[in-house]
Amino acid sequence: STYPVANARPDGSRDLNPIANISGLWQSQSGARYSCLQNGRGFTCIAVTVTETQARSGVRVGDVAFTGIVYEYVAIADFIGRVPSIAGAVPICPSSYFKNSELNFRISDDSRILRGELLIRHMDGNCAQDGATIQEAVLRRVD
């Protein structure tokens, strides 16, 4: 597992200040882009480019993608997304936000890479959650 621990600095040092600053433009492996703004420990990331799969699920440019808190070199966030019933399929369930998927990142020492895991929820034909998978998530700063 790549879930971060309370002190995630590679050298083992402990600094309780939010050293990492993730404000800026980030791109995922899939090509989605997010504009993040950090204020103190808290941050919000807005979708500025969405993938075809995200668009089919109802995600739009300007939607809040995730919000969270930075601790040292760890970012813990709530992923806010629209979930289709089957990955890659046109959703049959009403499009709605889910703010209970957790996104955990380790932040590189130079604050240029966010690497972690995203919990992806799966929905059945009755629009009920019938499982979940964990997917690697990597965002690279592009500004």
Secondary structure, 3 states (H helix, E strand, C coil): CCCCCCCCCCCCCCCCCCCCCCCEEEEECCCCEEEEEEECCEEEEEEEECCHHHHHCCCCCCCEEEEEEEECCEEEEEEEEECCCCCCCCCCCCCCEEEEEEEEEEECCCCCEEEEEEEEEEECCCCCEEEEEEEEEEEEECC
